[in-house]
Amino acid sequence: MSILSFKSISMPQSSGTVSAAAGRGKVLVAVDFGTTFTSVAYAHTAEAAGPHLLMSWGEGGDNTEGQVPTVLRYDNGEMSGPYVWGYRAQRWAQQSERIHEWFKLGLCDDFEERRARESELAKLYGSKTAKPPVKGEDCEKLVRDYLVGIKQAVDKKLGADEQVAAMERLYIITVPALWDYSEQEKTRACAERADMGKGSEITLIPESEAAGIWAIKNMPSIEEGDAFVVCDAGGGTVDLTSFRVKFLSKDRRQCELVGAGAGSGGLCGSIFLNRIFERYLEEKLRDYPSWDPDFMIDALGAFETRIKPNFSGRNKDAHFIRIQGLKPSPRHGIKKNFLELTDDELRVNVFDIVINKIRVLVRDQIKHTEGSVKEVVLAGGFGRNPYLKRRLQNLDCVVRQGIKVSEFEDSATAIVKGAVTASLYGLERATVAFDGAFNFMSTRRVGVVSRKAGRHYGTWGYDDYKDGDPIEKKERRDDGVKVARMHWFAKMNDDIPNGEPQYYPYEKIAKVIPGKKAHEVCLIDIQIFVCEKRNPPEYRNDPNAWKITDFSLDLQGLTIPTIPYNGGRTRFYKANFEIEMILEATSLTFCGVYGRNTPDERRCPAKKVSFK
């Protein structure tokens, strides 16, 4: 079983500089590339402390925060020429200029467009400061330019120490677990173009798995055998994943997680609270004669920094937003230079609109998790909100099943810290000294060892025609009456071991034709399909299933056995082969295999898997 392991280290919260005293080693840099905010953490392979958060953003702005806005603004107003990013770009939006926001979602435009169509919030509360969404090469350029800014900030921070600056630097980029694997690879390609590394020098890790690993490190209530749900409540999206703890050492430095349910999510992140709040104020004050649109900048700033993070829904004292120039109007809740808002009006008119959506997602994720759920762990920037936690604690299924709802103390940066933790030991193990010495096999490990298939995977082939099959599906072939049937070899919610090849047997039956070579008659064309419906189709050419790859298995030069047919009067070639599938955190591969583990083994891999 493929197990991701890590070096046993302590994990204090720190933002200090990596020590170079460890001598030879590497610096591992994780980037949680988020829809609305991005965070960075780093650690030294041989250092006793870490991970450290990047708190300075170079050209991205002077703010000393653990996150930086995922936004861009070009001088020419489009997508070329000089640009600013992060906090510097955000300041232009505060002046009502449209900038590039949410461009990360364009990397997976089919999935995200579908999710946007299903999101009532995205339809009702669009951004007033964002430029139109982009996709394809335009999107990849934006991502590349943004990651260039991130890398420059990392270089500036780590370059302050000459010894550290000279060390090899390996990047880990987080990607949404719900994205297709080919779309996740676009993130790697953009990171390569941002000069973060090449190929295997850049590691991708699903955001939910990074959060799950950080939960094990920091949630003592989770024990071996427990199932838990990670709710990553970010700025734009809310994504959920279920895990079960297969193994956990007493010191919690070793663990194995398995998927306990397919992931889910939606566009209902905390940025919608800002948009709903703005809409509510516009309606509340539409007949207030002294309102200036510039006042909204102060109102949104106070909401973002003071009200939203700490809102509990139970505060008896009103919230006061200072806006210089406001004239008194008791009817509108305005005193001189102050706008007054109560918890009740904010709860009903702003927070409940978003949080009710999140409650539905969490309820459904619990329902579709195998076994009883012990805990729901909140991650992401909105995961620390007291009102969100309380509303989830009041869910009927949470109360009935006695499920605990908890949040990370560092929820906004839990994912990036988990990404570093998940990769530390694997990186250390890859550091080789050519001195003839050897190591004992390590028993230290942390990682996800199996996953739930998020969709059905299968192929089509000919099967015997049976009673009940549609008459129009009947086909007469050399070896009998057949029907082109789908075979879903990996079904939704099946447990798929991480990185372990799975083999599914098939056979090619072809009539022996005198004068024609066996490999020409027995050419095997394989098509792989996926379906996201609960009940996949039984027959070929159904619109609910679509092809993600195809490849051929050429048996030229091999001896193919024959079998008698029709009383021995006819002979057929019979070539037994397998379809190999390997599912990992951020990759999915298929291969046709003939004669596995024999001298005649022949492998023909699929070159590209595309979910378009």
Secondary structure, 3 states (H helix, E strand, C coil): CCCCCCCCCCCCCECCCCCCCCCCCEEEEEEEECCCEEEEEEEECCCCCCCEECCCCHHHCCCCCCCEECEEEECCCCCCCCEEECHHHHHHHHCCCCEEECHHHHHHHHHHHHHHHCCHHHHHCCCCCECCCCCHHHHHHHHHHHHHHHHHHHHHHHCCCHHHHCCEEEEEEEECCCCCHHHHHHHHHHHHHCCCCCHHHEEEEEHHHHHHHHHHHHCCCCCCCCEEEEEEECCCCEEEEEEEEEEECCCCCCEEEEEEEEEEEECCCCHHHHHHHHHHHHHHCCCCCCCCCCHHHHHHHHHHHHHHHHCCCCCCCCEEEECCCCCCEHHHCEECCEEEECHHHHHHHHHHHHHHHHHHHHHHHHHCCCCCEEEEEEECHHHHCHHHHHHHHCCHHHHHHCCEEEECCCHHHHHHHHHHHHHHHHHHHCCCCCCCCCCCCCCCCEEEEEEECCCEEEEEEEEECCCCCCHHHEEEECCEEEEEEEEEEECCCCEEECCCCEEEEEEEEEECCCCCCHHHHCCEEEEEEEECCCCCCCECCCCCEEEEEEEEECCCCCCCCEEEECCCCEEEEEEEEEEEEEECCCCEEEEEEECCCCCCCEEEECCCCCCC
